[in-house]
Amino acid sequence: MPTPRLDFDTQILPLLRADRLPHIWCPGCGHGTVLSAITRALAGRISTGEIDPSGVVIVSGIGCAARAAGYLNFDGVHTTHGRAIAFATGIKLARP
């Protein structure tokens, strides 16, 4: 199945908290690139109806990567060190 072409203004920008951009990550660290990839993947699945945006929860641990949740317009949970997968599993079990 070909990947749908995404329109930034109508499909990607609504998923971002644009007032918090530009991001704070150091140039070259890669966190901004990962944020872009996550956003585009979600936008593609939302545009095809595969994912309901109201059911998305961004789960993050600590450190620089945890700041990604603050740039996305979804519910987010910051967890303790090393427990992000356990929290995500609990959320999935509670809201399948």
Gaussian input, Z-matrix of N, CA and C with variables (Angstrom, degrees):
# hf/3-21g

backbone

0 1
 N
 C     1     B1
 C     2     B2     1     A1
 N     3     B3     2     A2     1     D1
 C     4     B4     3     A3     2     D2
 C     5     B5     4     A4     3     D3
 N     6     B6     5     A5     4     D4
 C     7     B7     6     A6     5     D5
 C     8     B8     7     A7     6     D6
 N     9     B9     8     A8     7     D7
 C    10    B10     9     A9     8     D8
 C    11    B11    10    A10     9     D9
 N    12    B12    11    A11    10    D10
 C    13    B13    12    A12    11    D11
 C    14    B14    13    A13    12    D12
 N    15    B15    14    A14    13    D13
 C    16    B16    15    A15    14    D14
 C    17    B17    16    A16    15    D15
 N    18    B18    17    A17    16    D16
 C    19    B19    18    A18    17    D17
 C    20    B20    19    A19    18    D18
 N    21    B21    20    A20    19    D19
 C    22    B22    21    A21    20    D20
 C    23    B23    22    A22    21    D21
 N    24    B24    23    A23    22    D22
 C    25    B25    24    A24    23    D23
 C    26    B26    25    A25    24    D24
 N    27    B27    26    A26    25    D25
 C    28    B28    27    A27    26    D26
 C    29    B29    28    A28    27    D27
 N    30    B30    29    A29    28    D28
 C    31    B31    30    A30    29    D29
 C    32    B32    31    A31    30    D30
 N    33    B33    32    A32    31    D31
 C    34    B34    33    A33    32    D32
 C    35    B35    34    A34    33    D33
 N    36    B36    35    A35    34    D34
 C    37    B37    36    A36    35    D35
 C    38    B38    37    A37    36    D36
 N    39    B39    38    A38    37    D37
 C    40    B40    39    A39    38    D38
 C    41    B41    40    A40    39    D39
 N    42    B42    41    A41    40    D40
 C    43    B43    42    A42    41    D41
 C    44    B44    43    A43    42    D42
 N    45    B45    44    A44    43    D43
 C    46    B46    45    A45    44    D44
 C    47    B47    46    A46    45    D45
 N    48    B48    47    A47    46    D46
 C    49    B49    48    A48    47    D47
 C    50    B50    49    A49    48    D48
 N    51    B51    50    A50    49    D49
 C    52    B52    51    A51    50    D50
 C    53    B53    52    A52    51    D51
 N    54    B54    53    A53    52    D52
 C    55    B55    54    A54    53    D53
 C    56    B56    55    A55    54    D54
 N    57    B57    56    A56    55    D55
 C    58    B58    57    A57    56    D56
 C    59    B59    58    A58    57    D57
 N    60    B60    59    A59    58    D58
 C    61    B61    60    A60    59    D59
 C    62    B62    61    A61    60    D60
 N    63    B63    62    A62    61    D61
 C    64    B64    63    A63    62    D62
 C    65    B65    64    A64    63    D63
 N    66    B66    65    A65    64    D64
 C    67    B67    66    A66    65    D65
 C    68    B68    67    A67    66    D66
 N    69    B69    68    A68    67    D67
 C    70    B70    69    A69    68    D68
 C    71    B71    70    A70    69    D69
 N    72    B72    71    A71    70    D70
 C    73    B73    72    A72    71    D71
 C    74    B74    73    A73    72    D72
 N    75    B75    74    A74    73    D73
 C    76    B76    75    A75    74    D74
 C    77    B77    76    A76    75    D75
 N    78    B78    77    A77    76    D76
 C    79    B79    78    A78    77    D77
 C    80    B80    79    A79    78    D78
 N    81    B81    80    A80    79    D79
 C    82    B82    81    A81    80    D80
 C    83    B83    82    A82    81    D81
 N    84    B84    83    A83    82    D82
 C    85    B85    84    A84    83    D83
 C    86    B86    85    A85    84    D84
 N    87    B87    86    A86    85    D85
 C    88    B88    87    A87    86    D86
 C    89    B89    88    A88    87    D87
 N    90    B90    89    A89    88    D88
 C    91    B91    90    A90    89    D89
 C    92    B92    91    A91    90    D90
 N    93    B93    92    A92    91    D91
 C    94    B94    93    A93    92    D92
 C    95    B95    94    A94    93    D93
 N    96    B96    95    A95    94    D94
 C    97    B97    96    A96    95    D95
 C    98    B98    97    A97    96    D96
 N    99    B99    98    A98    97    D97
 C   100   B100    99    A99    98    D98
 C   101   B101   100   A100    99    D99
 N   102   B102   101   A101   100   D100
 C   103   B103   102   A102   101   D101
 C   104   B104   103   A103   102   D102
 N   105   B105   104   A104   103   D103
 C   106   B106   105   A105   104   D104
 C   107   B107   106   A106   105   D105
 N   108   B108   107   A107   106   D106
 C   109   B109   108   A108   107   D107
 C   110   B110   109   A109   108   D108
 N   111   B111   110   A110   109   D109
 C   112   B112   111   A111   110   D110
 C   113   B113   112   A112   111   D111
 N   114   B114   113   A113   112   D112
 C   115   B115   114   A114   113   D113
 C   116   B116   115   A115   114   D114
 N   117   B117   116   A116   115   D115
 C   118   B118   117   A117   116   D116
 C   119   B119   118   A118   117   D117
 N   120   B120   119   A119   118   D118
 C   121   B121   120   A120   119   D119
 C   122   B122   121   A121   120   D120
 N   123   B123   122   A122   121   D121
 C   124   B124   123   A123   122   D122
 C   125   B125   124   A124   123   D123
 N   126   B126   125   A125   124   D124
 C   127   B127   126   A126   125   D125
 C   128   B128   127   A127   126   D126
 N   129   B129   128   A128   127   D127
 C   130   B130   129   A129   128   D128
 C   131   B131   130   A130   129   D129
 N   132   B132   131   A131   130   D130
 C   133   B133   132   A132   131   D131
 C   134   B134   133   A133   132   D132
 N   135   B135   134   A134   133   D133
 C   136   B136   135   A135   134   D134
 C   137   B137   136   A136   135   D135
 N   138   B138   137   A137   136   D136
 C   139   B139   138   A138   137   D137
 C   140   B140   139   A139   138   D138
 N   141   B141   140   A140   139   D139
 C   142   B142   141   A141   140   D140
 C   143   B143   142   A142   141   D141
 N   144   B144   143   A143   142   D142
 C   145   B145   144   A144   143   D143
 C   146   B146   145   A145   144   D144
 N   147   B147   146   A146   145   D145
 C   148   B148   147   A147   146   D146
 C   149   B149   148   A148   147   D147
 N   150   B150   149   A149   148   D148
 C   151   B151   150   A150   149   D149
 C   152   B152   151   A151   150   D150
 N   153   B153   152   A152   151   D151
 C   154   B154   153   A153   152   D152
 C   155   B155   154   A154   153   D153
 N   156   B156   155   A155   154   D154
 C   157   B157   156   A156   155   D155
 C   158   B158   157   A157   156   D156
 N   159   B159   158   A158   157   D157
 C   160   B160   159   A159   158   D158
 C   161   B161   160   A160   159   D159
 N   162   B162   161   A161   160   D160
 C   163   B163   162   A162   161   D161
 C   164   B164   163   A163   162   D162
 N   165   B165   164   A164   163   D163
 C   166   B166   165   A165   164   D164
 C   167   B167   166   A166   165   D165
 N   168   B168   167   A167   166   D166
 C   169   B169   168   A168   167   D167
 C   170   B170   169   A169   168   D168
 N   171   B171   170   A170   169   D169
 C   172   B172   171   A171   170   D170
 C   173   B173   172   A172   171   D171
 N   174   B174   173   A173   172   D172
 C   175   B175   174   A174   173   D173
 C   176   B176   175   A175   174   D174
 N   177   B177   176   A176   175   D175
 C   178   B178   177   A177   176   D176
 C   179   B179   178   A178   177   D177
 N   180   B180   179   A179   178   D178
 C   181   B181   180   A180   179   D179
 C   182   B182   181   A181   180   D180
 N   183   B183   182   A182   181   D181
 C   184   B184   183   A183   182   D182
 C   185   B185   184   A184   183   D183
 N   186   B186   185   A185   184   D184
 C   187   B187   186   A186   185   D185
 C   188   B188   187   A187   186   D186
 N   189   B189   188   A188   187   D187
 C   190   B190   189   A189   188   D188
 C   191   B191   190   A190   189   D189
 N   192   B192   191   A191   190   D190
 C   193   B193   192   A192   191   D191
 C   194   B194   193   A193   192   D192
 N   195   B195   194   A194   193   D193
 C   196   B196   195   A195   194   D194
 C   197   B197   196   A196   195   D195
 N   198   B198   197   A197   196   D196
 C   199   B199   198   A198   197   D197
 C   200   B200   199   A199   198   D198
 N   201   B201   200   A200   199   D199
 C   202   B202   201   A201   200   D200
 C   203   B203   202   A202   201   D201
 N   204   B204   203   A203   202   D202
 C   205   B205   204   A204   203   D203
 C   206   B206   205   A205   204   D204
 N   207   B207   206   A206   205   D205
 C   208   B208   207   A207   206   D206
 C   209   B209   208   A208   207   D207
 N   210   B210   209   A209   208   D208
 C   211   B211   210   A210   209   D209
 C   212   B212   211   A211   210   D210
 N   213   B213   212   A212   211   D211
 C   214   B214   213   A213   212   D212
 C   215   B215   214   A214   213   D213
 N   216   B216   215   A215   214   D214
 C   217   B217   216   A216   215   D215
 C   218   B218   217   A217   216   D216
 N   219   B219   218   A218   217   D217
 C   220   B220   219   A219   218   D218
 C   221   B221   220   A220   219   D219
 N   222   B222   221   A221   220   D220
 C   223   B223   222   A222   221   D221
 C   224   B224   223   A223   222   D222
 N   225   B225   224   A224   223   D223
 C   226   B226   225   A225   224   D224
 C   227   B227   226   A226   225   D225
 N   228   B228   227   A227   226   D226
 C   229   B229   228   A228   227   D227
 C   230   B230   229   A229   228   D228
 N   231   B231   230   A230   229   D229
 C   232   B232   231   A231   230   D230
 C   233   B233   232   A232   231   D231
 N   234   B234   233   A233   232   D232
 C   235   B235   234   A234   233   D233
 C   236   B236   235   A235   234   D234
 N   237   B237   236   A236   235   D235
 C   238   B238   237   A237   236   D236
 C   239   B239   238   A238   237   D237
 N   240   B240   239   A239   238   D238
 C   241   B241   240   A240   239   D239
 C   242   B242   241   A241   240   D240
 N   243   B243   242   A242   241   D241
 C   244   B244   243   A243   242   D242
 C   245   B245   244   A244   243   D243
 N   246   B246   245   A245   244   D244
 C   247   B247   246   A246   245   D245
 C   248   B248   247   A247   246   D246
 N   249   B249   248   A248   247   D247
 C   250   B250   249   A249   248   D248
 C   251   B251   250   A250   249   D249
 N   252   B252   251   A251   250   D250
 C   253   B253   252   A252   251   D251
 C   254   B254   253   A253   252   D252
 N   255   B255   254   A254   253   D253
 C   256   B256   255   A255   254   D254
 C   257   B257   256   A256   255   D255
 N   258   B258   257   A257   256   D256
 C   259   B259   258   A258   257   D257
 C   260   B260   259   A259   258   D258
 N   261   B261   260   A260   259   D259
 C   262   B262   261   A261   260   D260
 C   263   B263   262   A262   261   D261
 N   264   B264   263   A263   262   D262
 C   265   B265   264   A264   263   D263
 C   266   B266   265   A265   264   D264
 N   267   B267   266   A266   265   D265
 C   268   B268   267   A267   266   D266
 C   269   B269   268   A268   267   D267
 N   270   B270   269   A269   268   D268
 C   271   B271   270   A270   269   D269
 C   272   B272   271   A271   270   D270
 N   273   B273   272   A272   271   D271
 C   274   B274   273   A273   272   D272
 C   275   B275   274   A274   273   D273
 N   276   B276   275   A275   274   D274
 C   277   B277   276   A276   275   D275
 C   278   B278   277   A277   276   D276
 N   279   B279   278   A278   277   D277
 C   280   B280   279   A279   278   D278
 C   281   B281   280   A280   279   D279
 N   282   B282   281   A281   280   D280
 C   283   B283   282   A282   281   D281
 C   284   B284   283   A283   282   D282
 N   285   B285   284   A284   283   D283
 C   286   B286   285   A285   284   D284
 C   287   B287   286   A286   285   D285

   B1=1.4487
   B2=1.5256
   B3=1.3263
   B4=1.4647
   B5=1.5282
   B6=1.3091
   B7=1.4612
   B8=1.5202
   B9=1.3483
   B10=1.4687
   B11=1.5231
   B12=1.3178
   B13=1.4639
   B14=1.5233
   B15=1.3182
   B16=1.4592
   B17=1.5191
   B18=1.3300
   B19=1.4556
   B20=1.5259
   B21=1.3241
   B22=1.4618
   B23=1.5252
   B24=1.3362
   B25=1.4639
   B26=1.5227
   B27=1.3268
   B28=1.4628
   B29=1.5215
   B30=1.3447
   B31=1.4544
   B32=1.5277
   B33=1.3091
   B34=1.4692
   B35=1.5227
   B36=1.3152
   B37=1.4645
   B38=1.5307
   B39=1.3484
   B40=1.4682
   B41=1.5339
   B42=1.3281
   B43=1.4617
   B44=1.5216
   B45=1.3234
   B46=1.4628
   B47=1.5204
   B48=1.3072
   B49=1.4673
   B50=1.5235
   B51=1.3288
   B52=1.4657
   B53=1.5223
   B54=1.3277
   B55=1.4626
   B56=1.5295
   B57=1.3246
   B58=1.4669
   B59=1.5284
   B60=1.3106
   B61=1.4670
   B62=1.5112
   B63=1.3097
   B64=1.4546
   B65=1.5281
   B66=1.3185
   B67=1.4640
   B68=1.5322
   B69=1.3207
   B70=1.4725
   B71=1.5192
   B72=1.3261
   B73=1.4566
   B74=1.5220
   B75=1.3055
   B76=1.4651
   B77=1.5286
   B78=1.3257
   B79=1.4654
   B80=1.5288
   B81=1.3023
   B82=1.4513
   B83=1.5138
   B84=1.3359
   B85=1.4669
   B86=1.5234
   B87=1.2987
   B88=1.4577
   B89=1.5111
   B90=1.3238
   B91=1.4656
   B92=1.5263
   B93=1.3189
   B94=1.4659
   B95=1.5173
   B96=1.3205
   B97=1.4637
   B98=1.5254
   B99=1.3196
   B100=1.4651
   B101=1.5264
   B102=1.3253
   B103=1.4617
   B104=1.5250
   B105=1.3245
   B106=1.4629
   B107=1.5238
   B108=1.3218
   B109=1.4650
   B110=1.5295
   B111=1.3242
   B112=1.4639
   B113=1.5206
   B114=1.3247
   B115=1.4614
   B116=1.5208
   B117=1.3216
   B118=1.4674
   B119=1.5315
   B120=1.3231
   B121=1.4656
   B122=1.5264
   B123=1.3288
   B124=1.4640
   B125=1.5224
   B126=1.3316
   B127=1.4664
   B128=1.5235
   B129=1.3218
   B130=1.4607
   B131=1.5137
   B132=1.3230
   B133=1.4677
   B134=1.5233
   B135=1.3267
   B136=1.4628
   B137=1.5228
   B138=1.3419
   B139=1.4698
   B140=1.5238
   B141=1.3306
   B142=1.4637
   B143=1.5241
   B144=1.3252
   B145=1.4515
   B146=1.5205
   B147=1.3282
   B148=1.4654
   B149=1.5221
   B150=1.3233
   B151=1.4644
   B152=1.5247
   B153=1.3307
   B154=1.4596
   B155=1.5273
   B156=1.3423
   B157=1.4671
   B158=1.5238
   B159=1.3289
   B160=1.4661
   B161=1.5278
   B162=1.3312
   B163=1.4515
   B164=1.5155
   B165=1.3408
   B166=1.4645
   B167=1.5257
   B168=1.3149
   B169=1.4629
   B170=1.5246
   B171=1.3172
   B172=1.4542
   B173=1.5273
   B174=1.3210
   B175=1.4637
   B176=1.5206
   B177=1.3246
   B178=1.4662
   B179=1.5233
   B180=1.3094
   B181=1.4571
   B182=1.5150
   B183=1.3257
   B184=1.4559
   B185=1.5197
   B186=1.3084
   B187=1.4586
   B188=1.5160
   B189=1.3024
   B190=1.4656
   B191=1.5225
   B192=1.3191
   B193=1.4629
   B194=1.5241
   B195=1.3221
   B196=1.4598
   B197=1.5182
   B198=1.3076
   B199=1.4606
   B200=1.5255
   B201=1.3178
   B202=1.4656
   B203=1.5233
   B204=1.3233
   B205=1.4638
   B206=1.5236
   B207=1.3117
   B208=1.4565
   B209=1.5157
   B210=1.3151
   B211=1.4614
   B212=1.5212
   B213=1.3147
   B214=1.4597
   B215=1.5176
   B216=1.3127
   B217=1.4549
   B218=1.5369
   B219=1.3133
   B220=1.4570
   B221=1.5199
   B222=1.3356
   B223=1.4572
   B224=1.5211
   B225=1.3179
   B226=1.4577
   B227=1.5126
   B228=1.3213
   B229=1.4556
   B230=1.5174
   B231=1.3294
   B232=1.4650
   B233=1.5218
   B234=1.3080
   B235=1.4602
   B236=1.5225
   B237=1.2984
   B238=1.4573
   B239=1.5252
   B240=1.3065
   B241=1.4607
   B242=1.5300
   B243=1.3272
   B244=1.4521
   B245=1.5134
   B246=1.3293
   B247=1.4636
   B248=1.5258
   B249=1.3294
   B250=1.4682
   B251=1.5268
   B252=1.3184
   B253=1.4692
   B254=1.5264
   B255=1.3190
   B256=1.4679
   B257=1.5285
   B258=1.3299
   B259=1.4616
   B260=1.5239
   B261=1.3352
   B262=1.4640
   B263=1.5280
   B264=1.3204
   B265=1.4617
   B266=1.5224
   B267=1.3209
   B268=1.4608
   B269=1.5169
   B270=1.3313
   B271=1.4679
   B272=1.5201
   B273=1.3161
   B274=1.4683
   B275=1.5245
   B276=1.3303
   B277=1.4624
   B278=1.5286
   B279=1.3236
   B280=1.4636
   B281=1.5251
   B282=1.3378
   B283=1.4734
   B284=1.5309
   B285=1.3262
   B286=1.4680
   B287=1.5023
   A1=108.42
   A2=117.95
   A3=120.07
   A4=111.35
   A5=114.88
   A6=120.69
   A7=109.04
   A8=117.57
   A9=118.70
   A10=111.39
   A11=116.00
   A12=121.52
   A13=107.44
   A14=116.85
   A15=121.35
   A16=110.64
   A17=115.82
   A18=121.21
   A19=108.30
   A20=116.64
   A21=120.68
   A22=111.89
   A23=117.43
   A24=120.48
   A25=113.66
   A26=117.87
   A27=119.39
   A28=114.32
   A29=118.11
   A30=119.08
   A31=114.27
   A32=117.83
   A33=120.18
   A34=111.78
   A35=118.04
   A36=121.63
   A37=113.09
   A38=120.21
   A39=118.92
   A40=114.06
   A41=117.40
   A42=120.34
   A43=112.30
   A44=117.05
   A45=122.21
   A46=111.17
   A47=115.87
   A48=121.49
   A49=105.55
   A50=114.51
   A51=121.51
   A52=112.82
   A53=117.72
   A54=120.16
   A55=111.72
   A56=117.55
   A57=121.42
   A58=112.77
   A59=116.99
   A60=121.35
   A61=109.73
   A62=120.31
   A63=127.81
   A64=111.00
   A65=115.44
   A66=120.26
   A67=110.79
   A68=115.39
   A69=121.69
   A70=113.74
   A71=117.26
   A72=119.54
   A73=111.96
   A74=115.14
   A75=121.75
   A76=110.07
   A77=117.29
   A78=119.81
   A79=110.64
   A80=115.75
   A81=120.60
   A82=115.91
   A83=118.79
   A84=118.70
   A85=112.15
   A86=118.83
   A87=121.55
   A88=116.02
   A89=118.43
   A90=119.47
   A91=111.67
   A92=117.61
   A93=120.80
   A94=111.86
   A95=116.87
   A96=121.63
   A97=110.59
   A98=116.76
   A99=120.66
   A100=109.98
   A101=118.04
   A102=121.50
   A103=110.18
   A104=117.08
   A105=121.19
   A106=111.22
   A107=117.39
   A108=121.04
   A109=111.31
   A110=116.84
   A111=120.61
   A112=110.17
   A113=116.46
   A114=121.06
   A115=111.02
   A116=117.36
   A117=120.79
   A118=111.65
   A119=117.23
   A120=119.95
   A121=110.80
   A122=116.43
   A123=119.82
   A124=111.12
   A125=117.49
   A126=121.19
   A127=110.79
   A128=116.63
   A129=120.19
   A130=112.25
   A131=117.31
   A132=121.03
   A133=111.59
   A134=116.90
   A135=120.09
   A136=109.80
   A137=117.68
   A138=121.18
   A139=112.54
   A140=117.71
   A141=120.63
   A142=112.36
   A143=117.09
   A144=121.03
   A145=114.53
   A146=117.28
   A147=120.65
   A148=112.20
   A149=116.83
   A150=121.88
   A151=108.88
   A152=115.76
   A153=121.67
   A154=107.29
   A155=117.99
   A156=119.09
   A157=113.97
   A158=117.77
   A159=119.22
   A160=111.75
   A161=117.48
   A162=120.70
   A163=114.55
   A164=116.71
   A165=120.54
   A166=109.97
   A167=116.13
   A168=122.36
   A169=107.21
   A170=116.88
   A171=122.25
   A172=107.48
   A173=116.56
   A174=122.10
   A175=108.14
   A176=115.99
   A177=119.46
   A178=110.10
   A179=113.99
   A180=120.52
   A181=110.17
   A182=115.95
   A183=120.12
   A184=109.44
   A185=116.08
   A186=120.67
   A187=111.96
   A188=115.18
   A189=121.22
   A190=112.82
   A191=117.72
   A192=121.02
   A193=111.59
   A194=117.62
   A195=121.09
   A196=112.17
   A197=117.30
   A198=120.51
   A199=113.01
   A200=118.49
   A201=121.50
   A202=111.44
   A203=117.36
   A204=120.72
   A205=111.75
   A206=117.51
   A207=121.27
   A208=114.30
   A209=117.19
   A210=121.25
   A211=112.64
   A212=117.45
   A213=121.45
   A214=110.55
   A215=116.13
   A216=122.64
   A217=110.64
   A218=115.46
   A219=122.83
   A220=108.03
   A221=115.88
   A222=118.88
   A223=108.29
   A224=116.47
   A225=120.23
   A226=111.50
   A227=115.39
   A228=121.95
   A229=107.79
   A230=116.78
   A231=121.91
   A232=106.81
   A233=116.10
   A234=120.10
   A235=111.07
   A236=114.93
   A237=120.36
   A238=110.32
   A239=115.28
   A240=121.56
   A241=112.21
   A242=115.67
   A243=120.86
   A244=116.26
   A245=117.79
   A246=119.92
   A247=113.63
   A248=119.05
   A249=121.10
   A250=111.97
   A251=117.78
   A252=120.14
   A253=110.63
   A254=117.52
   A255=120.53
   A256=110.81
   A257=117.33
   A258=120.56
   A259=110.60
   A260=117.50
   A261=121.20
   A262=110.75
   A263=116.75
   A264=120.70
   A265=110.35
   A266=116.78
   A267=120.77
   A268=112.48
   A269=116.96
   A270=120.84
   A271=109.87
   A272=117.19
   A273=120.95
   A274=111.09
   A275=117.58
   A276=120.47
   A277=111.43
   A278=116.82
   A279=120.97
   A280=112.28
   A281=116.48
   A282=121.56
   A283=109.92
   A284=116.98
   A285=118.74
   A286=110.49
   D1=126.57
   D2=-179.25
   D3=-69.90
   D4=148.33
   D5=177.90
   D6=-74.44
   D7=128.91
   D8=179.93
   D9=-68.76
   D10=147.47
   D11=176.45
   D12=-75.53
   D13=129.82
   D14=-176.43
   D15=-102.04
   D16=138.24
   D17=175.01
   D18=-94.92
   D19=123.89
   D20=-175.08
   D21=-59.55
   D22=-50.30
   D23=-173.49
   D24=-66.47
   D25=-35.27
   D26=-174.81
   D27=-100.67
   D28=-22.79
   D29=-175.66
   D30=-114.98
   D31=-30.92
   D32=-177.15
   D33=-98.93
   D34=-47.85
   D35=-177.15
   D36=-56.01
   D37=-39.65
   D38=178.12
   D39=-62.92
   D40=-18.92
   D41=179.58
   D42=-85.07
   D43=-9.84
   D44=-177.16
   D45=-105.41
   D46=151.68
   D47=168.86
   D48=-93.26
   D49=83.86
   D50=-170.88
   D51=-61.32
   D52=-25.47
   D53=179.58
   D54=-66.69
   D55=-15.50
   D56=179.94
   D57=-96.13
   D58=-0.74
   D59=178.99
   D60=-91.30
   D61=152.54
   D62=4.66
   D63=-74.36
   D64=158.22
   D65=-177.58
   D66=-70.21
   D67=167.44
   D68=-174.53
   D69=-98.99
   D70=0.17
   D71=-174.73
   D72=-71.62
   D73=152.12
   D74=179.59
   D75=-66.61
   D76=144.66
   D77=176.95
   D78=-58.56
   D79=133.66
   D80=176.36
   D81=86.53
   D82=-2.45
   D83=-176.57
   D84=-77.09
   D85=-24.93
   D86=176.90
   D87=98.40
   D88=-13.91
   D89=-178.89
   D90=-63.62
   D91=-38.70
   D92=177.38
   D93=-63.40
   D94=-37.31
   D95=178.00
   D96=-66.54
   D97=-40.95
   D98=177.91
   D99=-65.85
   D100=-41.90
   D101=176.92
   D102=-58.67
   D103=-43.59
   D104=177.82
   D105=-61.74
   D106=-43.31
   D107=-179.68
   D108=-64.35
   D109=-42.56
   D110=178.40
   D111=-63.31
   D112=-45.14
   D113=-179.00
   D114=-61.87
   D115=-45.74
   D116=-179.93
   D117=-66.44
   D118=-38.58
   D119=178.00
   D120=-63.92
   D121=-44.62
   D122=178.13
   D123=-64.78
   D124=-42.98
   D125=-179.96
   D126=-60.41
   D127=-41.52
   D128=178.96
   D129=-63.40
   D130=-42.70
   D131=-179.21
   D132=-73.45
   D133=-34.58
   D134=177.64
   D135=-68.11
   D136=-41.13
   D137=-178.12
   D138=-64.97
   D139=-27.97
   D140=178.41
   D141=-92.30
   D142=-2.78
   D143=179.11
   D144=83.28
   D145=7.83
   D146=179.87
   D147=-72.41
   D148=-27.74
   D149=-177.68
   D150=-128.37
   D151=134.96
   D152=172.55
   D153=-89.91
   D154=119.12
   D155=-176.15
   D156=-59.92
   D157=-25.36
   D158=179.70
   D159=-71.69
   D160=-12.86
   D161=179.66
   D162=-99.70
   D163=5.19
   D164=-178.20
   D165=-88.43
   D166=131.82
   D167=174.16
   D168=-129.33
   D169=127.74
   D170=177.62
   D171=-94.27
   D172=119.19
   D173=-179.18
   D174=-109.03
   D175=127.16
   D176=-178.52
   D177=-135.65
   D178=158.52
   D179=177.48
   D180=-93.70
   D181=-130.32
   D182=-178.83
   D183=-116.85
   D184=172.14
   D185=178.10
   D186=91.70
   D187=-169.76
   D188=-176.21
   D189=-60.96
   D190=-39.47
   D191=-178.30
   D192=-62.70
   D193=-28.01
   D194=-178.94
   D195=-64.86
   D196=-22.03
   D197=-179.40
   D198=-70.23
   D199=-14.49
   D200=-179.12
   D201=-58.40
   D202=-38.36
   D203=-178.94
   D204=-59.43
   D205=-31.59
   D206=-179.86
   D207=-70.98
   D208=-17.52
   D209=179.50
   D210=-94.19
   D211=-9.94
   D212=-177.87
   D213=-104.83
   D214=142.17
   D215=-176.00
   D216=-89.02
   D217=55.40
   D218=177.92
   D219=-133.37
   D220=166.57
   D221=171.54
   D222=-62.76
   D223=146.32
   D224=-179.32
   D225=-140.58
   D226=151.51
   D227=177.86
   D228=-131.53
   D229=123.85
   D230=172.59
   D231=-95.74
   D232=128.50
   D233=-174.58
   D234=-114.76
   D235=173.48
   D236=177.14
   D237=-76.06
   D238=163.60
   D239=-176.01
   D240=-55.73
   D241=124.59
   D242=176.37
   D243=80.03
   D244=6.48
   D245=-175.28
   D246=-115.39
   D247=8.11
   D248=-176.68
   D249=-60.21
   D250=-42.49
   D251=-179.10
   D252=-65.51
   D253=-40.19
   D254=178.49
   D255=-63.90
   D256=-42.34
   D257=177.99
   D258=-64.93
   D259=-43.85
   D260=179.61
   D261=-61.74
   D262=-39.51
   D263=177.57
   D264=-63.34
   D265=-43.11
   D266=177.78
   D267=-62.03
   D268=-40.92
   D269=178.01
   D270=-64.28
   D271=-43.88
   D272=179.83
   D273=-63.81
   D274=-39.52
   D275=178.17
   D276=-67.04
   D277=-35.89
   D278=-179.08
   D279=-78.29
   D280=-31.33
   D281=-177.93
   D282=-131.16
   D283=72.46
   D284=-176.85
   D285=-67.87

